Amino acid sequence: MNFLLDPNVAYLILVIGVILGMLALFTPGTGLLEIGALFAIFLAGYAMYHLPIRVWALVLLAVGIVPFIFALRKFKQWYWLVPAILSSVLGSVFLFKSDTSLTAINPWFATLVSIVSVVLMWVIGIKTLEALRLRPSQDLSRLIDEIGEARTDILNEGTVYTAGEEW
């Protein structure tokens, strides 16, 4: 497990765990996303336990959630993503301490991963919120006067095939 103690690998696993966790919140279902998120966050936690971290960088990463939420809530005001990305980049670059230099994570790698992850989560969040705002597409009033085929006995309940679907 020594490869986990590389700050770049630990950072990438942490980001993957957070993204999987957010996806699990947005689209609950099979449990695969939840298991993947727990596994990735466990591995990242192991690495963070053994690597020295800067608490202020971790706080900066957490503070970046606020403008991200503003960008989600007011998705036409995407400019809120800029402070979220900047906070993510700065917090990511300085997250782990290094004996030889100021940063342990490659700044270009952290910038690329931060931009991709924030924009990806924003797009997924926007699409999820749009889907939640949609009215149900089932219009039962259009079934009135339609001709259908009874698939089961119909008393208080049953199944009828009409308009290309079973109701």
N, C-alpha and C positions, 0 to 999 in steps of 0.2 A: 504494500500500500504506500510505498515511498513516492510513487508518482503523484499521489494526492497532496503531497507536501510542496509541490511546485505551486507558487502563488497564482500563476496564470491558469493552471488546471483547476485549482480550488475555486477561483473566481468564476470560471466557465461553468463548473458544476453547480455553483450557487445560483447563477443566473438561470440555468436550465431548471433547477428546482423551483425557483420563484415563478418562472413562466408556466411550468406544469401545474403548480399550485393555483395560479390565476385561471388557467384554462379549466381546471377542475371546478373552480367556483363558478365560472361562466357557463360551463356545460357539464353539469353532474350527470352521471349515468353508469357506465360499466365498472368504474372503480380502477381502471387501468391508469388513468391520469393521476388519481390520488396515490396509488402505489408508487408510480414513477416519481411523483413529487416528494413523497416521504423518503424514498431511497436516495434521491439526489440531495435532498436537504440533510439527510443523515450523513452522507459522504462529505458534504461541504462543512457540516458541523464538526466532523472528525478533523478535517483539515484546519478549520478555524481554531479548534482547540489547541492544535499543535503549532500553529503559526502565530507570531505576534501580530496583533491588529491595532489599528488606531481607532479609538472609540469615536472621535469626532468625525472620521470618514464614514463610519457606520451610521451615525446620526444624520450626516449629510445625505446619505442614501435614503434614509427614512423620510427626511424632510422633502425629498424630491417627489414623494407620493402626492403631496398636496397639489402642486400645479398639474400633475398628471390627472388627478380627479377633476380639477377644473376643466381640463381639456376634454375629458370624457363627458362631463355634464353639459358643457356648452361646445359641442363638437364642431360648430362653425367657427369657433375661436381657437383654432389649432395652434396659435402662437403660444399658448400655455405649455406646449410641448418643449419649447426652447429651454425654459428654466428647469424642466424635469430632466431633459437630456443633459444639460450642463451639470446639474447636481449629481446625476448618475455617473457622468464621466469623471468628475473630480473625486467623488466618493470612491469610485472604483479604482482609480489610479493610485490613490493614497491609502487604500484599505489595509494593505499588509505592510509591515515594517521590513526594511532591508538593512543588512549590516554594511553593504557596499555602496548603496546609492539611496537617493531620496525616495524612489519608487521601486516596488518589487514587481509590479505588474507592468507589462509593456503598455505605454500610453496609447499607441496606435491600436493595439488589440482591444484595450478597454473602451476606446472611443467607438470602434466599429461594433463591438458587442453591445454597448450601451445604446447606440443609435438604432441598431436593428431591433433590439429587444423592446425598447420604449415604443417605437413606431408599430411594431408587430402587435404589442399588447393594446395599443390605442385603436388600431384597426379592428382587432377582435372584440374589444370592448364596445366600440361604436356599433358594429354589426349586431352584437348581442342586445344592446339597448334598443336598436331599431326593431329587432325581432320581437322584443317584449312589448313594444308600443303598438305593434300591428293588431288590428282587429281580427278576430277569428274569421277564417275564410269559409267556415261552414254556415251557410245560409239555409236554415231548415224551411223557411217560407217558400223557397223555390221548389220544394218537393211536393207542395200541395197540387193536386190534380195530375201528378205524374203516375204513369202506369208502371207497376213493378211486379216482381215475382216473390212470393212468400217462400223463404228458405226453411222456416221452422213454423211450428204452430204459433199463432199469434193470439194471445189473450191479453194479459197485462204487459207482456214483453215478448220479444221474438225478433227475427231477422228478416229484412226485406231487401231484395236486390233491385235497385233502381238508380238511374242516372249514372251507371257505371260503377257504383259502389254498394257495399252492404251497409244497411242502416239498421 
